[in-house]
Amino acid sequence: MTFLRLRDEWPVKGIEIKGSKLDESQTAQVIVVCKRHDVLVNFVALNMATHDHVTVEDVKRHQAAVHCLPTLLLSTFRHWFGLLR
């Protein structure tokens, strides 16, 4: 199944669907589709019920801190694999 077909089955309609609008089941479906197509995905989820006194600013700081991680990891892997060749 492609993402477009998957998206068309969801109640939220639109060309672009934001990750923040996906529920747990929809997120799992997206991961399955990405895995079939060898896509690198980075999902970060936060269960607000398990954290006391978390503010919007706390979440934004966390998002900013982890935003650069995929690029950093890919650069590191490229460097290591380049050295191994």
Order of alpha helices (4+ residues) and beta strands (2+ residues): alpha-alpha-alpha-alpha
